[in-house]
């Protein structure tokens, strides 16, 4: 019989001193959301449509160069 794989992601620590991490944790707190479980989609958008479009313009889109 094959071993059953536990697909849960274990979270041991969060480095809150990193600016991006601190920002994300603040967003969660502002929306009253929890980081647990970390595999659950967030109940809110992380970027506005305008922020997304600006970032895609800055990156040159999402498609890889061929």
C-alpha positions in Angstrom: 0.0 0.0 0.0 1.3 3.4 -0.9 2.0 6.0 1.8 -0.6 8.8 2.1 0.9 12.2 1.6 -0.2 15.0 3.9 -0.5 18.0 1.7 -0.8 20.6 4.5 1.8 23.3 4.4 3.4 23.8 7.8 4.2 27.4 8.7 6.9 27.8 11.3 7.6 31.5 11.4 6.9 34.8 9.6 9.6 37.4 9.2 7.5 40.5 10.0 10.5 42.8 9.4 10.3 42.4 5.7 8.3 45.3 4.2 6.3 43.1 1.8 5.4 40.7 4.6 4.5 43.5 7.0 2.3 45.1 4.3 0.5 41.8 3.6 -0.1 41.2 7.4 -1.5 44.7 7.7 -3.8 44.1 4.8 -5.1 40.9 6.5 -5.6 42.8 9.8 -7.4 45.7 8.1 -9.9 43.2 6.5 -10.3 41.1 9.6 -8.9 38.1 7.8 -6.6 35.4 9.2 -3.4 34.0 7.6 -4.6 30.5 8.6 -4.9 28.4 6.6 -2.4 29.8 4.2 -3.6 27.7 1.4 -7.1 29.4 1.4 -7.6 32.2 -1.1 -7.8 35.7 0.4 -11.4 37.1 0.7 -10.3 40.4 -0.9 -8.2 41.7 -3.8 -4.6 42.5 -3.2 -4.4 45.1 -5.9 -6.8 47.5 -7.5 -7.4 47.2 -11.2 -5.3 50.3 -11.7 -2.4 49.0 -9.6 -2.5 45.7 -11.6 -2.5 47.5 -15.0 0.4 49.8 -13.9 2.4 46.8 -12.8 1.8 44.9 -16.0 2.8 48.0 -18.0 6.0 48.2 -15.9 6.8 44.5 -16.4 5.9 44.5 -20.0 3.0 42.1 -19.5 2.7 38.6 -18.2 3.6 36.6 -21.2 7.2 35.2 -21.5 9.4 36.3 -24.3 9.8 33.7 -27.1 
